[in-house]
Amino acid sequence: MEHAPMQLFTLFTLLCAVYAHYRLPRHSNSDQQVWISRLALILIGIGFGWAMVRFYGQTESYPHSLIFLSAFGVVHIPAAGILFLKGVRDRPQP
């Protein structure tokens, strides 16, 4: 129970990551563009997760897995937000 807020934050960020990867094909022009976008998000997420574990894993009491996964997911939040707004924009207006 001690890490419940961090677990909820990690869950939220990972849901953003799943949503971003799910919505990418709907807003891309080609399969190549989808895979380049996915690869970029994944590699940046891994790099940011590694950096957070390396620098904050020593000073924080959270498990390294939570630090890594939440940092990985944080990278996806802007993409998820942009894709959500694009989806709202593309909905037919009543």
Order of alpha helices (4+ residues) and beta strands (2+ residues): alpha-alpha-alpha-alpha
